[in-house]
Amino acid sequence: MKSGYYLIARGWMDNPVFSSSRSFDRRSAWIWIIENSAFKDTRQDVLGKTVVVPRGNLICSLKHLVREWNWSEKAVRSFLKRLEKEEMIRISTGLGKTQIYVINY
């Protein structure tokens, strides 16, 4: 793997140039996770409770990911499990929704 980093502006995926009715590929889904993770500690309403979402975390439902990526629920679950196995994310469901922690965010 190459080393180093590059910056990309949040919101680039919303640009009409990239819009499509097609499903996300795995690379796009991974970038979506990174782009939608909290860039600083934030407060978010989760099922009627205010919780602190730490930097590098994302809280959402699997149904939300299904809609966003246009994938089946099984495909979303499998992809998240693969990312977890590859030690790219950690997953927790203790809040009633899926909390994704991006490792090395």
FIKOLZA-1660 file (N, C-alpha, C; in steps of 0.1 Angstrom, whole numbers, plus 5000, padded with zeros to 4 digits):
% residues 105
   i   px   py   pz ch aa at
   1 5008 4988 5000  A  M  N
   1 5000 5000 5000  A  M CA
   1 5009 5012 5000  A  M  C
   2 5005 5023 4993  A  K  N
   2 5012 5035 4993  A  K CA
   2 5010 5042 5006  A  K  C
   3 5020 5051 5009  A  S  N
   3 5019 5058 5022  A  S CA
   3 5016 5072 5019  A  S  C
   4 5011 5079 5030  A  G  N
   4 5008 5093 5029  A  G CA
   4 4993 5095 5029  A  G  C
   5 4989 5108 5028  A  Y  N
   5 4975 5111 5029  A  Y CA
   5 4972 5122 5019  A  Y  C
   6 4959 5124 5016  A  Y  N
   6 4955 5135 5008  A  Y CA
   6 4941 5140 5014  A  Y  C
   7 4939 5153 5012  A  L  N
   7 4926 5159 5017  A  L CA
   7 4916 5159 5006  A  L  C
   8 4904 5157 5010  A  I  N
   8 4892 5158 5001  A  I CA
   8 4881 5165 5008  A  I  C
   9 4875 5174 5002  A  A  N
   9 4865 5182 5009  A  A CA
   9 4852 5174 5011  A  A  C
  10 4846 5176 5023  A  R  N
  10 4833 5170 5026  A  R CA
  10 4823 5175 5017  A  R  C
  11 4814 5167 5013  A  G  N
  11 4803 5171 5004  A  G CA
  11 4806 5168 4990  A  G  C
  12 4817 5164 4986  A  W  N
  12 4821 5162 4972  A  W CA
  12 4811 5151 4966  A  W  C
  13 4807 5142 4974  A  M  N
  13 4798 5131 4968  A  M CA
  13 4784 5136 4964  A  M  C
  14 4781 5148 4969  A  D  N
  14 4768 5154 4966  A  D CA
  14 4768 5162 4953  A  D  C
  15 4780 5164 4947  A  N  N
  15 4782 5171 4935  A  N CA
  15 4774 5164 4924  A  N  C
  16 4766 5171 4916  A  P  N
  16 4758 5165 4905  A  P CA
  16 4766 5157 4895  A  P  C
  17 4779 5160 4894  A  V  N
  17 4788 5153 4884  A  V CA
  17 4788 5138 4888  A  V  C
  18 4788 5135 4901  A  F  N
  18 4789 5122 4906  A  F CA
  18 4776 5115 4909  A  F  C
  19 4765 5122 4908  A  S  N
  19 4752 5116 4911  A  S CA
  19 4748 5105 4901  A  S  C
  20 4742 5096 4906  A  S  N
  20 4738 5084 4898  A  S CA
  20 4727 5076 4905  A  S  C
  21 4719 5069 4898  A  S  N
  21 4709 5061 4904  A  S CA
  21 4715 5047 4907  A  S  C
  22 4728 5045 4903  A  R  N
  22 4734 5032 4906  A  R CA
  22 4738 5030 4920  A  R  C
  23 4740 5018 4924  A  S  N
  23 4745 5015 4937  A  S CA
  23 4759 5019 4939  A  S  C
  24 4763 5021 4952  A  F  N
  24 4777 5024 4955  A  F CA
  24 4785 5012 4953  A  F  C
  25 4798 5014 4949  A  D  N
  25 4807 5003 4950  A  D CA
  25 4813 5003 4964  A  D  C
  26 4822 4993 4967  A  R  N
  26 4827 4993 4981  A  R CA
  26 4836 5005 4984  A  R  C
  27 4844 5010 4974  A  R  N
  27 4852 5021 4976  A  R CA
  27 4843 5033 4980  A  R  C
  28 4833 5035 4972  A  S  N
  28 4824 5047 4975  A  S CA
  28 4817 5045 4989  A  S  C
  29 4814 5033 4993  A  A  N
  29 4807 5031 5006  A  A CA
  29 4817 5034 5017  A  A  C
  30 4830 5030 5015  A  W  N
  30 4840 5033 5025  A  W CA
  30 4842 5048 5026  A  W  C
  31 4843 5055 5015  A  I  N
  31 4845 5070 5015  A  I CA
  31 4833 5076 5022  A  I  C
  32 4821 5071 5019  A  W  N
  32 4808 5076 5025  A  W CA
  32 4809 5075 5040  A  W  C
  33 4814 5064 5045  A  I  N
  33 4816 5062 5060  A  I CA
  33 4825 5073 5065  A  I  C
  34 4837 5075 5059  A  I  N
  34 4846 5085 5063  A  I CA
  34 4840 5099 5063  A  I  C
  35 4834 5102 5052  A  E  N
  35 4828 5116 5050  A  E CA
  35 4817 5118 5060  A  E  C
  36 4810 5108 5064  A  N  N
  36 4798 5111 5073  A  N CA
  36 4802 5108 5088  A  N  C
  37 4814 5104 5091  A  S  N
  37 4818 5103 5105  A  S CA
  37 4821 5117 5111  A  S  C
  38 4819 5118 5123  A  A  N
  38 4820 5131 5130  A  A CA
  38 4835 5136 5129  A  A  C
  39 4837 5148 5125  A  F  N
  39 4851 5153 5124  A  F CA
  39 4855 5159 5137  A  F  C
  40 4846 5161 5146  A  K  N
  40 4849 5165 5160  A  K CA
  40 4838 5159 5169  A  K  C
  41 4840 5159 5182  A  D  N
  41 4830 5154 5191  A  D CA
  41 4817 5162 5188  A  D  C
  42 4806 5156 5186  A  T  N
  42 4794 5163 5184  A  T CA
  42 4783 5156 5193  A  T  C
  43 4772 5163 5194  A  R  N
  43 4760 5158 5201  A  R CA
  43 4749 5155 5191  A  R  C
  44 4743 5143 5192  A  Q  N
  44 4733 5139 5183  A  Q CA
  44 4721 5132 5190  A  Q  C
  45 4710 5134 5185  A  D  N
  45 4698 5127 5190  A  D CA
  45 4698 5113 5185  A  D  C
  46 4697 5104 5194  A  V  N
  46 4696 5090 5190  A  V CA
  46 4685 5083 5197  A  V  C
  47 4674 5081 5190  A  L  N
  47 4662 5075 5196  A  L CA
  47 4657 5083 5208  A  L  C
  48 4657 5096 5207  A  G  N
  48 4651 5104 5218  A  G CA
  48 4661 5108 5229  A  G  C
  49 4674 5103 5228  A  K  N
  49 4684 5106 5238  A  K CA
  49 4695 5114 5231  A  K  C
  50 4700 5124 5238  A  T  N
  50 4712 5131 5233  A  T CA
  50 4724 5124 5237  A  T  C
  51 4732 5120 5227  A  V  N
  51 4745 5113 5230  A  V CA
  51 4757 5121 5223  A  V  C
  52 4768 5119 5229  A  V  N
  52 4780 5125 5223  A  V CA
  52 4786 5115 5213  A  V  C
  53 4788 5119 5201  A  V  N
  53 4794 5111 5191  A  V CA
  53 4808 5116 5189  A  V  C
  54 4817 5107 5194  A  P  N
  54 4832 5111 5193  A  P CA
  54 4837 5113 5179  A  P  C
  55 4847 5120 5178  A  R  N
  55 4854 5122 5165  A  R CA
  55 4857 5108 5159  A  R  C
  56 4854 5107 5146  A  G  N
  56 4857 5094 5139  A  G CA
  56 4846 5084 5140  A  G  C
  57 4835 5088 5146  A  N  N
  57 4824 5079 5148  A  N CA
  57 4812 5083 5140  A  N  C
  58 4803 5073 5137  A  L  N
  58 4791 5076 5129  A  L CA
  58 4780 5067 5135  A  L  C
  59 4769 5073 5138  A  I  N
  59 4758 5066 5143  A  I CA
  59 4746 5066 5133  A  I  C
  60 4742 5055 5129  A  C  N
  60 4731 5054 5119  A  C CA
  60 4724 5041 5120  A  C  C
  61 4713 5039 5113  A  S  N
  61 4707 5026 5112  A  S CA
  61 4712 5019 5100  A  S  C
  62 4711 5006 5100  A  L  N
  62 4714 4998 5088  A  L CA
  62 4705 5001 5077  A  L  C
  63 4692 5004 5080  A  K  N
  63 4683 5008 5069  A  K CA
  63 4687 5021 5062  A  K  C
  64 4693 5030 5070  A  H  N
  64 4698 5042 5064  A  H CA
  64 4709 5039 5054  A  H  C
  65 4718 5030 5058  A  L  N
  65 4729 5026 5049  A  L CA
  65 4724 5019 5036  A  L  C
  66 4714 5011 5038  A  V  N
  66 4707 5004 5027  A  V CA
  66 4702 5014 5017  A  V  C
  67 4695 5024 5022  A  R  N
  67 4690 5035 5013  A  R CA
  67 4701 5043 5007  A  R  C
  68 4711 5047 5014  A  E  N
  68 4722 5055 5009  A  E CA
  68 4730 5048 4998  A  E  C
  69 4733 5036 5001  A  W  N
  69 4742 5029 4992  A  W CA
  69 4734 5021 4981  A  W  C
  70 4721 5019 4983  A  N  N
  70 4713 5012 4974  A  N CA
  70 4717 4997 4973  A  N  C
  71 4720 4992 4985  A  W  N
  71 4724 4978 4987  A  W CA
  71 4713 4970 4995  A  W  C
  72 4714 4957 4995  A  S  N
  72 4706 4949 5003  A  S CA
  72 4711 4950 5018  A  S  C
  73 4703 4947 5027  A  E  N
  73 4707 4947 5041  A  E CA
  73 4718 4937 5043  A  E  C
  74 4717 4925 5037  A  K  N
  74 4727 4915 5038  A  K CA
  74 4741 4920 5033  A  K  C
  75 4741 4927 5022  A  A  N
  75 4753 4933 5016  A  A CA
  75 4759 4943 5025  A  A  C
  76 4751 4951 5031  A  V  N
  76 4756 4961 5041  A  V CA
  76 4762 4954 5053  A  V  C
  77 4755 4945 5059  A  R  N
  77 4761 4937 5070  A  R CA
  77 4774 4931 5067  A  R  C
  78 4774 4924 5055  A  S  N
  78 4786 4917 5051  A  S CA
  78 4798 4927 5049  A  S  C
  79 4795 4938 5043  A  F  N
  79 4806 4948 5041  A  F CA
  79 4811 4953 5054  A  F  C
  80 4802 4957 5063  A  L  N
  80 4806 4962 5076  A  L CA
  80 4815 4951 5084  A  L  C
  81 4810 4939 5083  A  K  N
  81 4818 4928 5090  A  K CA
  81 4832 4927 5083  A  K  C
  82 4833 4928 5070  A  R  N
  82 4846 4927 5064  A  R CA
  82 4855 4939 5068  A  R  C
  83 4849 4951 5069  A  L  N
  83 4857 4962 5073  A  L CA
  83 4862 4960 5088  A  L  C
  84 4853 4954 5096  A  E  N
  84 4857 4951 5110  A  E CA
  84 4868 4941 5110  A  E  C
  85 4867 4930 5102  A  K  N
  85 4877 4920 5102  A  K CA
  85 4890 4925 5097  A  K  C
  86 4890 4935 5088  A  E  N
  86 4902 4941 5083  A  E CA
  86 4908 4951 5092  A  E  C
  87 4901 4953 5103  A  E  N
  87 4905 4963 5114  A  E CA
  87 4905 4977 5108  A  E  C
  88 4895 4980 5100  A  M  N
  88 4893 4994 5095  A  M CA
  88 4882 5001 5103  A  M  C
  89 4873 4994 5109  A  I  N
  89 4863 4999 5117  A  I CA
  89 4860 4990 5129  A  I  C
  90 4853 4996 5139  A  R  N
  90 4847 4988 5150  A  R CA
  90 4833 4991 5150  A  R  C
  91 4824 4981 5153  A  I  N
  91 4810 4983 5153  A  I CA
  91 4804 4980 5167  A  I  C
  92 4795 4989 5171  A  S  N
  92 4788 4987 5184  A  S CA
  92 4773 4990 5181  A  S  C
  93 4764 4982 5187  A  T  N
  93 4750 4984 5185  A  T CA
  93 4743 4987 5199  A  T  C
  94 4750 4992 5208  A  G  N
  94 4745 4994 5222  A  G CA
  94 4735 5006 5223  A  G  C
  95 4735 5015 5213  A  L  N
  95 4726 5026 5214  A  L CA
  95 4713 5024 5207  A  L  C
  96 4710 5012 5202  A  G  N
  96 4698 5009 5195  A  G CA
  96 4700 5012 5180  A  G  C
  97 4711 5018 5176  A  K  N
  97 4715 5020 5162  A  K CA
  97 4729 5015 5161  A  K  C
  98 4734 5015 5149  A  T  N
  98 4747 5010 5146  A  T CA
  98 4757 5022 5148  A  T  C
  99 4767 5020 5157  A  Q  N
  99 4778 5030 5158  A  Q CA
  99 4790 5024 5152  A  Q  C
 100 4795 5032 5142  A  I  N
 100 4807 5028 5135  A  I CA
 100 4819 5037 5139  A  I  C
 101 4830 5031 5144  A  Y  N
 101 4841 5038 5148  A  Y CA
 101 4852 5035 5137  A  Y  C
 102 4856 5046 5131  A  V  N
 102 4866 5044 5120  A  V CA
 102 4880 5044 5127  A  V  C
 103 4887 5034 5125  A  I  N
 103 4900 5032 5131  A  I CA
 103 4910 5041 5123  A  I  C
 104 4919 5047 5131  A  N  N
 104 4929 5057 5125  A  N CA
 104 4922 5068 5117  A  N  C
 105 4911 5073 5122  A  Y  N
 105 4904 5084 5115  A  Y CA
 105 4912 5096 5114  A  Y  C
% end
